[in-house]
Amino acid sequence: MLADPIEISRIITSLKPKTNSWHDSISSILLKHLTPSSSVQISSVINKSCKKRAMPRNMKIAKNYADL
């Protein structure tokens, strides 16, 4: 399943406006200002990563939760 620029744009617009960023240093406010022009590029990066079955090392973050 490939990422669609329209779907990416919907996801970005649904984000809560926060100034804090995660490991990629991109805040949701910044993403909202870039949309819709950036949604095509973002979907292209996602699709290329999926096709190559490659993910940037800094994006490989897992959280483990123990079942209690």
Secondary structure, DSSP 8 states (H G I E B T S, - for coil): ----HHHHHHHHHHS---S-B-TT--BHHHHHHHTTTTHHHHHHHHHHHHHHT---GGG---------
